[in-house]
Amino acid sequence: MVVQQYWRLLKLFWGAAIAAEMEYRLNFAIAAITSLGNLSGSIFGLFLFYRTGYTFAGWRWEEALTVLGTFTLLQGFSTTCLVPNLNRIVTQVQQGTLDFVLLKPISSQFWLSTRTISLWGLPDLLFGMMIITYAGTKLGLPPTAYLHSILPLLFGSISLYSLWFMLGATSIWFVKIYNVTEVLRGLLEAGRYPMAAYPVAYRFFFTFVVPVAFLTTIPAEAILGRVEVISVAAAGVLAAGLLLASMAFWRFALRFYTSASS
């Protein structure tokens, strides 16, 4: 019953958000052009490595494109779901409108995380799927190979959301944290390339400190059919741990929230 109630709320939230976004259709075209420009720059940067025959520790050109496609998918997910919602936590704390969220008879974390959606991330989602499909075709992968990445991608999305939400929750203490979220986005840029492209120290950092490897490289390896079961299991444990940590951290942060009416 509770799940059905939240599902109905989600449809209402997103239906209203999409109707509002469709009033500015030119923005979608601009977003598509911007996404295409960013993607072209990423492909060109990758091409600079491979034009002389260099490979990232055994990663062929098409295999590296699979990682870039996975990164583009997650970037689209961020633009569609995370940015329009979680960046607003800062504004709501500043203006005191978080009070109204906390008074609603639903989970405040659910409301803050799903209240709106942006269509401007759809081009990245489309371009990401196109790159992965192109690379898979060149590699001769069967259609079922793409299904292997669903679970790792889901785990990666949950991990990314949890990290972003916890950073957003720190606005209760620091109020203005826009620069912190930009630092996170900058670190995640490392996911454009396979982890094998980085020195050992960087690989350790992007695996155990900021888990970029679990966001892009492992889903790409799942598509390529060379991921180990233990890696997928570790991604699942990480996602579950970060999600639970985000929920606990939000409850902890609310203890220090001073409402606008107090």
TIVOKOL-212039 format. One record per residue (C-alpha): x negated, y negated, z; residue in three letters. Coordinates in steps of 0.001 Angstrom, whole numbers, padded with zeros to 6 digits, always signed. Layout:
% residues N
XYZALA ...
This chain:
% residues 262
+000000+000000+000000MET -002794-002391+000910VAL -004657-001554-002301VAL -001525-002270-004358GLN -001062-005599-002591GLN -004622-006671-003339TYR -004308-005477-006930TRP -001191-007625-007413ARG -003020-010602-005928LEU -005942-010002-008261LEU -003654-010019-011295LYS -002058-013264-010108LEU -005448-014876-009451PHE -006954-013926-012776TRP -003786-014570-014781GLY -003646-018147-013525ALA -007399-018635-014020ALA -007351-017369-017611ILE -004331-019558-018444ALA -006199-022594-017104ALA -009413-021699-018962GLU -007567-021273-022275MET -006649-024951-022228GLU -010281-025737-023069TYR -010987-023316-025926ARG -013796-025413-027321LEU -015754-024612-024173ASN -015660-020950-025153PHE -017271-021705-028501ALA -019939-023797-026765ILE -020556-020988-024270ALA -020911-018481-027121ALA -023452-020693-028906ILE -025372-021206-025659THR -025401-017470-024942SER -026582-016729-028462LEU -029387-019277-028106GLY -030509-017807-024773ASN -030396-014303-026174LEU -032376-015297-029240SER -035042-016778-026988GLY -035181-013576-024928SER -035504-011388-028022ILE -038205-013657-029399PHE -040111-013492-026107GLY -039928-009698-026190LEU -040985-009687-029831PHE -044154-011606-028977LEU -045294-008609-026927PHE -044428-005996-029520TYR -045506-007732-032729ARG -049076-006442-032367THR -048051-002869-031542GLY -048280-003334-027764TYR -045790-001351-025646THR -044754-001576-021987PHE -046227+001665-020614ALA -044491+003864-023155GLY -041358+001727-023676TRP -040688+001451-027388ARG -039205-001703-028901TRP -035675-000253-029019GLU -035981+001038-025462GLU -037057-002381-024211ALA -034049-003843-026047LEU -031844-001544-023993THR -033168-003183-020817VAL -032566-006636-022298LEU -029023-005611-023256GLY -028364-004390-019726THR -029695-007662-018329PHE -027398-009582-020697THR -024419-007537-019473LEU -025183-008400-015850LEU -025676-012027-016800GLN -022203-011975-018354GLY -020811-010388-015195PHE -022427-013135-013111SER -021033-015916-015291THR -017581-014338-015406THR -017096-013313-011785CYS -019840-014492-009444LEU -020700-018062-010399VAL -017128-019449-010504PRO -016300-017923-007132ASN -019347-017693-004919LEU -020832-021078-005793ASN -017593-022633-004556ARG -018214-021421-001023ILE -020608-024338-000604VAL -017939-026832-001691THR -015311-025281+000545GLN -017591-025508+003576VAL -018496-029109+002744GLN -014891-030233+002258GLN -013388-028125+005037GLY -011051-026287+002646THR -012437-022994+003943LEU -009953-023496+006791ASP -007059-022745+004434PHE -008766-019595+003191VAL -009265-018273+006713LEU -005588-018849+007522LEU -004389-016651+004646LYS -003154-013131+005569PRO -005778-011445+003375ILE -009488-010807+003635SER -011305-014127+003308SER -014217-012380+001575GLN -011829-010920-001009PHE -010247-014323-001607TRP -013589-016100-001943LEU -014988-013408-004252SER -012059-012956-006647THR -010007-016164-006579ARG -010923-017159-010127THR -012591-015858-013244ILE -014382-017547-016132SER -014077-016534-019771LEU -017369-018165-020610TRP -019299-015054-019592GLY -017554-012893-022201LEU -020067-013732-024992PRO -022903-012356-022850ASP -020894-009199-022181LEU -020251-008793-025905LEU -023829-009529-026945PHE -025157-007158-024278GLY -023023-004292-025582MET -024056-005082-029138MET -027770-004957-028291ILE -027417-001700-026376ILE -025409-000147-029208THR -027934-001314-031816TYR -030874+000041-029807ALA -029062+003313-029155GLY -028292+003717-032856THR -031935+003168-033764LYS -032959+005730-031135LEU -030365+008221-032331GLY -028575+008400-028994LEU -025196+010180-028844PRO -022114+008140-027828PRO -021990+009978-024489THR -025397+008516-023569ALA -023813+005136-022918TYR -021444+006670-020371LEU -024400+007690-018227HIS -025082+004033-017434SER -021618+003291-016025ILE -022402+004394-012489LEU -025844+002698-012281PRO -024345-000487-013762LEU -021556-000412-011189LEU -024082+000013-008396PHE -026190-002815-009813GLY -023184-005131-010038SER -022244-004425-006416ILE -025814-005080-005270SER -025965-008337-007218LEU -022620-009483-005831TYR -023637-008641-002256SER -026903-010558-002477LEU -025155-013563-004021TRP -022374-013537-001427PHE -024788-013397+001498MET -026664-016377+000074LEU -023366-018210-000326GLY -022462-017422+003285ALA -025598-019188+004523THR -023941-022468+003486SER -022161-022343+006850ILE -025511-023244+008420TRP -027317-025083+005624PHE -024316-026501+003677VAL -026244-027226+000471LYS -027804-024046-000885ILE -027563-024597-004642TYR -031338-024390-004929ASN -031380-021048-003108VAL -028950-019455-005555THR -031015-020819-008425GLU -034090-019155-006902VAL -032186-015851-006875LEU -031162-016311-010498ARG -034770-017105-011370GLY -036001-013922-009694LEU -033381-011886-011516LEU -034799-013140-014812GLU -037513-010529-014292ALA -034869-007962-015199GLY -035132-008918-018864ARG -038074-006551-019224TYR -038769-002988-018010PRO -040403-002803-014611MET -043370-001116-016312ALA -044191-004514-017810ALA -045290-005855-014414TYR -048340-005161-012227PRO -047911-002729-009337VAL -047470-005472-006734ALA -044684-007098-008751TYR -043025-003736-009326ARG -042997-003146-005580PHE -041482-006601-004973PHE -038799-006196-007655PHE -037877-002748-006363THR -037962-002983-002560PHE -037656-006730-001829VAL -035458-008128-004613VAL -034016-004950-006193PRO -034170-006081-009813VAL -035229-002590-010940ALA -031895-001171-009763PHE -029998-003816-011728LEU -031439-003349-015220THR -034222-000788-015610THR -032432+002157-013970ILE -029169+001667-015967PRO -031279+001432-019144ALA -033135+004609-018215GLU -029767+006295-017674ALA -028780+005435-021244ILE -032097+006762-022507LEU -031575+009989-020571GLY -034728+009803-018508ARG -033474+008586-015159VAL -033843+010833-012142GLU -030831+011723-010018VAL -032607+010444-006934ILE -032944+007010-008536SER -029196+006798-009192VAL -028520+008021-005652ALA -030893+005377-004280ALA -029059+002718-006322ALA -025770+003899-004816GLY -027131+003843-001270VAL -028556+000375-001866LEU -025247-000915-003266ALA -023247+000523-000351ALA -025744-000811+002173GLY -025777-004310+000699LEU -021981-004403+000448LEU -021574-003418+004083LEU -024299-005899+005020ALA -022469-008696+003177SER -019249-007926+005064MET -021016-007835+008411ALA -022998-010975+007620PHE -019820-012864+006656TRP -018148-011958+009942ARG -021290-013049+011772PHE -021481-016339+009841ALA -017860-017207+010619LEU -018724-017307+014312ARG -020728-020447+013590PHE -018220-022082+011255TYR -016845-025367+012548THR -013512-026038+010885SER -012571-029424+009521ALA -009865-029784+012169SER -012157-029195+015146SER 
